[in-house]
Every structure is written in structure tokens, then in C-alpha cells.
Amino acid sequence: MKKKYVWAISFFFFVFHQIAIKYNFSNPLLDSWLDPLLFIPVLIGGIEIFLKSLRDDFTLKPIFIYSFAIVSVILFEIIIPSFDDRFTTDLFDCFAIFTGTFIYIKSN
């Protein structure tokens, strides 16, 4: 599947989930892993689509995308939970972030 389709599907589910939360629909399983799973495909995919619109041959290297995922895990799962009680450290979030990263990178 093409990266732009992975981005579009991820973006749709991310927005749909946020709207569902706003209207008090809550599912503990979805609430805990869906946003981390979709984080990299939505953010990096959006950036890559924008940059490809400026320069047709632009592609982010996988090392950059994995590095961004590592920094995100460190920031959101280690650093921020150490001083902000609204965030918790969750190993499943780390797996979800890297699963989303892997899915995005493997799409062509």
C-alpha cells in the first residue's frame, strides 16, 4: 500500500477517534493504543506528503523515521511522565509507536 494511503487511513482513524472521545465514546483498549499506533504515520506521513508536493523526489530515510520514533518514546514515555501526572509510562505505547513506524516505513 502506498504511503499516502497509509497516511490517509491513519489520519481518518485518528480524527474519528478524537471525535468519538469528544462525544464521550470511550473504549479502554482503543484509548490506550490507537493514538500511539497512528502517531508516526499521521505526523511523518503528513510532513512527507507536504515536502513531496514541493519536491517530487523527496523521501525521508527510514533511519530518520526510526530516530523520530525513538525520540518520541523517550520524550512521551520517559521524560514527560516523570514530571506531569497526566501522562503515564506504558510499555504498550512504545510497541504501538514502533508498530506504526514499521507499518509506515514498509509501505511504498
Z-matrix of the N, CA and C atoms (Angstrom, degrees):
N
C 1 1.442
C 2 1.530 1 108.75
N 3 1.312 2 117.32 1 141.31
C 4 1.460 3 121.54 2 -178.66
C 5 1.524 4 111.18 3 -71.36
N 6 1.334 5 115.25 4 150.45
C 7 1.460 6 120.93 5 -178.16
C 8 1.524 7 111.87 6 -59.28
N 9 1.330 8 117.40 7 -36.09
C 10 1.463 9 117.98 8 -178.87
C 11 1.525 10 111.29 9 -67.51
N 12 1.324 11 117.80 10 -29.54
C 13 1.463 12 120.73 11 176.03
C 14 1.530 13 110.68 12 -74.11
N 15 1.327 14 116.27 13 -39.76
C 16 1.465 15 119.99 14 175.73
C 17 1.524 16 109.15 15 -60.55
N 18 1.339 17 116.65 16 -42.93
C 19 1.461 18 120.43 17 177.59
C 20 1.528 19 110.74 18 -62.01
N 21 1.317 20 117.93 19 -47.79
C 22 1.467 21 121.39 20 -176.91
C 23 1.526 22 111.48 21 -62.26
N 24 1.313 23 117.38 22 -44.50
C 25 1.469 24 121.11 23 179.20
C 26 1.528 25 110.11 24 -65.18
N 27 1.328 26 116.56 25 -44.08
C 28 1.465 27 120.83 26 178.89
C 29 1.525 28 111.01 27 -62.58
N 30 1.328 29 116.51 28 -43.83
C 31 1.460 30 121.21 29 179.97
C 32 1.529 31 110.67 30 -62.42
N 33 1.335 32 116.95 31 -43.55
C 34 1.463 33 121.22 32 178.62
C 35 1.525 34 110.65 33 -58.60
N 36 1.336 35 117.16 34 -49.98
C 37 1.460 36 120.07 35 -178.29
C 38 1.524 37 112.22 36 -66.76
N 39 1.336 38 117.13 37 -34.76
C 40 1.459 39 120.44 38 177.37
C 41 1.528 40 110.11 39 -63.76
N 42 1.330 41 117.47 40 -49.82
C 43 1.467 42 121.22 41 -179.47
C 44 1.528 43 110.24 42 -64.42
N 45 1.332 44 117.33 43 -44.18
C 46 1.464 45 121.07 44 178.45
C 47 1.525 46 111.02 45 -58.15
N 48 1.333 47 117.30 46 -42.44
C 49 1.457 48 121.41 47 179.53
C 50 1.524 49 111.27 48 -65.47
N 51 1.332 50 117.19 49 -41.13
C 52 1.467 51 119.79 50 178.92
C 53 1.530 52 111.39 51 -65.20
N 54 1.324 53 116.81 52 -39.53
C 55 1.467 54 120.45 53 176.97
C 56 1.524 55 110.45 54 -65.27
N 57 1.323 56 117.18 55 -41.55
C 58 1.465 57 121.16 56 178.29
C 59 1.527 58 110.89 57 -60.50
N 60 1.327 59 116.61 58 -41.75
C 61 1.467 60 120.50 59 178.06
C 62 1.531 61 110.40 60 -63.17
N 63 1.331 62 116.16 61 -42.03
C 64 1.474 63 120.05 62 179.81
C 65 1.521 64 111.40 63 -59.37
N 66 1.320 65 116.84 64 -35.52
C 67 1.465 66 121.17 65 -179.68
C 68 1.525 67 112.47 66 -96.09
N 69 1.331 68 115.64 67 26.89
C 70 1.461 69 124.29 68 171.89
C 71 1.526 70 115.18 69 64.04
N 72 1.311 71 117.48 70 24.56
C 73 1.455 72 119.49 71 169.97
C 74 1.524 73 106.62 72 -89.28
N 75 1.295 74 116.14 73 122.21
C 76 1.453 75 119.35 74 -177.41
C 77 1.522 76 109.40 75 -133.20
N 78 1.301 77 114.49 76 135.49
C 79 1.448 78 122.02 77 174.52
C 80 1.523 79 106.01 78 -134.34
N 81 1.321 80 118.42 79 113.96
C 82 1.470 81 120.43 80 -174.27
C 83 1.531 82 114.21 81 -53.82
N 84 1.323 83 117.05 82 -38.93
C 85 1.462 84 119.73 83 -179.71
C 86 1.524 85 110.90 84 -66.61
N 87 1.325 86 117.05 85 -49.50
C 88 1.469 87 120.13 86 178.99
C 89 1.523 88 111.72 87 -65.04
N 90 1.325 89 116.58 88 -41.64
C 91 1.465 90 119.97 89 -178.31
C 92 1.520 91 112.10 90 -63.34
N 93 1.317 92 117.27 91 -29.04
C 94 1.461 93 118.50 92 -176.26
C 95 1.528 94 113.71 93 -88.09
N 96 1.339 95 119.55 94 -29.10
C 97 1.468 96 117.78 95 -174.44
C 98 1.515 97 115.51 96 -121.03
N 99 1.338 98 119.15 97 -15.78
C 100 1.465 99 119.29 98 -173.85
C 101 1.533 100 112.78 99 -68.60
N 102 1.333 101 117.23 100 -47.63
C 103 1.470 102 118.94 101 -179.59
C 104 1.526 103 112.71 102 -62.38
N 105 1.338 104 119.73 103 -45.50
C 106 1.471 105 118.13 104 176.09
C 107 1.535 106 113.17 105 -61.86
N 108 1.336 107 116.74 106 -35.60
C 109 1.463 108 120.42 107 178.91
C 110 1.529 109 110.90 108 -63.81
N 111 1.317 110 116.92 109 -39.61
C 112 1.464 111 121.74 110 -175.39
C 113 1.524 112 113.36 111 -88.98
N 114 1.318 113 117.94 112 -10.08
C 115 1.462 114 122.40 113 -173.47
C 116 1.538 115 113.09 114 -55.67
N 117 1.309 116 118.20 115 -55.68
C 118 1.470 117 121.45 116 -177.16
C 119 1.532 118 111.68 117 -67.71
N 120 1.337 119 119.65 118 -47.71
C 121 1.468 120 117.82 119 178.74
C 122 1.530 121 113.36 120 -58.71
N 123 1.341 122 117.34 121 -37.82
C 124 1.466 123 119.06 122 -179.23
C 125 1.523 124 110.58 123 -72.48
N 126 1.318 125 117.62 124 -50.48
C 127 1.466 126 120.29 125 -175.61
C 128 1.530 127 112.43 126 -70.29
N 129 1.312 128 116.73 127 -56.04
C 130 1.465 129 120.39 128 -177.66
C 131 1.530 130 110.01 129 -67.64
N 132 1.331 131 117.09 130 -38.58
C 133 1.466 132 120.01 131 177.78
C 134 1.515 133 111.89 132 -61.75
N 135 1.329 134 116.98 133 -42.73
C 136 1.463 135 120.36 134 177.53
C 137 1.519 136 112.37 135 -63.23
N 138 1.313 137 115.77 136 -42.79
C 139 1.474 138 120.13 137 177.81
C 140 1.519 139 110.37 138 -63.28
N 141 1.320 140 116.35 139 -45.25
C 142 1.466 141 120.10 140 -178.00
C 143 1.531 142 111.65 141 -65.80
N 144 1.320 143 117.58 142 -40.36
C 145 1.473 144 120.38 143 177.59
C 146 1.524 145 110.33 144 -63.68
N 147 1.335 146 116.98 145 -42.51
C 148 1.463 147 120.02 146 178.52
C 149 1.531 148 111.23 147 -62.33
N 150 1.324 149 116.64 148 -46.76
C 151 1.465 150 119.50 149 -178.40
C 152 1.528 151 112.08 150 -68.13
N 153 1.339 152 117.21 151 -31.61
C 154 1.466 153 119.82 152 175.57
C 155 1.527 154 111.18 153 -68.17
N 156 1.332 155 117.27 154 -27.64
C 157 1.463 156 119.40 155 176.94
C 158 1.524 157 110.91 156 -70.22
N 159 1.320 158 117.30 157 -24.52
C 160 1.463 159 121.65 158 177.54
C 161 1.525 160 111.78 159 -87.52
N 162 1.305 161 115.21 160 -36.38
C 163 1.468 162 120.88 161 -177.81
C 164 1.520 163 108.41 162 -141.54
N 165 1.295 164 117.10 163 109.66
C 166 1.460 165 123.60 164 -169.15
C 167 1.526 166 113.93 165 -59.02
N 168 1.309 167 118.35 166 -31.39
C 169 1.467 168 120.76 167 -175.71
C 170 1.531 169 113.02 168 -92.90
N 171 1.335 170 117.70 169 11.01
C 172 1.462 171 121.11 170 -177.77
C 173 1.523 172 111.19 171 -73.92
N 174 1.329 173 116.37 172 133.61
C 175 1.465 174 122.99 173 174.37
C 176 1.520 175 108.25 174 -147.28
N 177 1.325 176 115.49 175 134.57
C 178 1.462 177 119.34 176 174.77
C 179 1.522 178 109.21 177 -79.05
N 180 1.295 179 115.94 178 136.55
C 181 1.462 180 120.71 179 178.60
C 182 1.533 181 109.29 180 -75.48
N 183 1.336 182 116.76 181 144.36
C 184 1.468 183 120.02 182 -179.81
C 185 1.531 184 113.79 183 -54.87
N 186 1.331 185 117.63 184 -35.04
C 187 1.470 186 119.80 185 179.95
C 188 1.521 187 111.10 186 -61.36
N 189 1.334 188 117.71 187 -36.54
C 190 1.458 189 121.11 188 177.38
C 191 1.522 190 110.48 189 -66.23
N 192 1.330 191 116.50 190 -42.73
C 193 1.467 192 120.78 191 -177.43
C 194 1.530 193 110.12 192 -67.97
N 195 1.330 194 117.72 193 -43.66
C 196 1.469 195 120.47 194 176.82
C 197 1.530 196 111.00 195 -64.98
N 198 1.324 197 117.18 196 -38.12
C 199 1.467 198 120.52 197 177.42
C 200 1.520 199 110.60 198 -62.50
N 201 1.320 200 116.77 199 -41.47
C 202 1.457 201 120.93 200 177.50
C 203 1.532 202 110.56 201 -62.91
N 204 1.323 203 116.88 202 -39.53
C 205 1.464 204 120.82 203 177.92
C 206 1.530 205 110.69 204 -64.04
N 207 1.324 206 116.91 205 -42.06
C 208 1.467 207 120.97 206 178.98
C 209 1.524 208 110.43 207 -63.03
N 210 1.323 209 117.08 208 -46.33
C 211 1.466 210 121.05 209 178.61
C 212 1.528 211 109.96 210 -61.90
N 213 1.326 212 117.89 211 -39.64
C 214 1.466 213 121.63 212 178.98
C 215 1.523 214 111.17 213 -63.25
N 216 1.324 215 116.91 214 -43.10
C 217 1.465 216 120.59 215 178.61
C 218 1.525 217 110.07 216 -63.58
N 219 1.304 218 116.73 217 -46.30
C 220 1.470 219 120.01 218 179.52
C 221 1.526 220 110.68 219 -60.43
N 222 1.320 221 116.38 220 -45.03
C 223 1.458 222 120.56 221 -177.80
C 224 1.525 223 112.26 222 -68.92
N 225 1.338 224 117.21 223 -51.77
C 226 1.463 225 120.81 224 -172.27
C 227 1.526 226 114.69 225 -86.45
N 228 1.308 227 118.09 226 -17.72
C 229 1.462 228 119.86 227 -178.04
C 230 1.525 229 113.62 228 -112.05
N 231 1.330 230 117.87 229 -13.53
C 232 1.459 231 119.82 230 -179.78
C 233 1.528 232 111.34 231 -121.32
N 234 1.324 233 117.04 232 -57.25
C 235 1.468 234 120.07 233 -172.51
C 236 1.528 235 112.34 234 -72.12
N 237 1.319 236 118.00 235 -57.53
C 238 1.469 237 120.32 236 -175.48
C 239 1.535 238 111.97 237 -61.64
N 240 1.335 239 120.68 238 -43.71
C 241 1.482 240 118.38 239 178.26
C 242 1.528 241 114.18 240 -62.15
N 243 1.318 242 117.61 241 -18.33
C 244 1.463 243 119.12 242 -179.64
C 245 1.522 244 112.73 243 -73.05
N 246 1.333 245 117.98 244 -19.35
C 247 1.469 246 119.29 245 179.81
C 248 1.529 247 114.43 246 -130.84
N 249 1.324 248 119.33 247 -4.18
C 250 1.463 249 122.24 248 -179.94
C 251 1.531 250 109.21 249 -125.36
N 252 1.331 251 115.96 250 115.20
C 253 1.465 252 120.61 251 -176.36
C 254 1.522 253 114.17 252 -68.72
N 255 1.327 254 118.11 253 -13.37
C 256 1.467 255 120.38 254 178.21
C 257 1.528 256 111.66 255 -73.14
N 258 1.298 257 117.48 256 -16.64
C 259 1.464 258 122.73 257 -178.87
C 260 1.520 259 109.33 258 -111.35
N 261 1.323 260 115.42 259 144.36
C 262 1.461 261 120.45 260 176.91
C 263 1.524 262 109.67 261 -126.46
N 264 1.299 263 115.63 262 151.32
C 265 1.460 264 120.81 263 175.21
C 266 1.524 265 108.07 264 -81.67
N 267 1.309 266 115.49 265 127.41
C 268 1.467 267 120.17 266 -176.72
C 269 1.523 268 108.98 267 -142.58
N 270 1.310 269 116.18 268 117.94
C 271 1.457 270 121.46 269 -178.94
C 272 1.529 271 111.48 270 -62.37
N 273 1.338 272 117.39 271 -33.40
C 274 1.463 273 120.59 272 179.09
C 275 1.530 274 111.72 273 -64.54
N 276 1.332 275 116.69 274 -32.25
C 277 1.470 276 119.45 275 175.34
C 278 1.528 277 110.61 276 -62.88
N 279 1.326 278 116.24 277 -39.30
C 280 1.469 279 120.13 278 178.12
C 281 1.528 280 110.12 279 -61.69
N 282 1.319 281 116.76 280 -45.58
C 283 1.459 282 120.30 281 177.72
C 284 1.529 283 111.21 282 -62.53
N 285 1.319 284 116.95 283 -40.13
C 286 1.465 285 121.03 284 179.95
C 287 1.527 286 110.85 285 -65.06
N 288 1.324 287 117.71 286 -43.16
C 289 1.467 288 120.92 287 178.92
C 290 1.521 289 110.08 288 -61.23
N 291 1.332 290 117.53 289 -46.39
C 292 1.464 291 119.70 290 -178.82
C 293 1.525 292 112.55 291 -71.85
N 294 1.321 293 118.09 292 -29.29
C 295 1.461 294 120.44 293 174.85
C 296 1.528 295 109.95 294 -66.52
N 297 1.328 296 117.09 295 -45.54
C 298 1.460 297 120.66 296 176.26
C 299 1.512 298 112.55 297 -61.14
N 300 1.318 299 115.78 298 -39.36
C 301 1.467 300 121.27 299 177.57
C 302 1.528 301 110.24 300 -62.93
N 303 1.326 302 116.16 301 -47.16
C 304 1.458 303 121.24 302 179.88
C 305 1.531 304 111.28 303 -61.14
N 306 1.333 305 116.90 304 -44.91
C 307 1.473 306 120.39 305 178.94
C 308 1.522 307 110.26 306 -60.71
N 309 1.324 308 117.04 307 -43.73
C 310 1.458 309 119.75 308 -178.90
C 311 1.532 310 111.16 309 -65.48
N 312 1.314 311 117.37 310 -44.49
C 313 1.465 312 120.71 311 -178.22
C 314 1.532 313 111.06 312 -65.63
N 315 1.319 314 117.79 313 -39.07
C 316 1.454 315 121.00 314 -178.09
C 317 1.537 316 113.54 315 -73.61
N 318 1.328 317 116.71 316 -16.58
C 319 1.473 318 117.96 317 174.66
C 320 1.523 319 107.58 318 -74.66
N 321 1.304 320 117.18 319 148.35
C 322 1.473 321 119.20 320 -175.39
C 323 1.481 322 113.23 321 -105.54
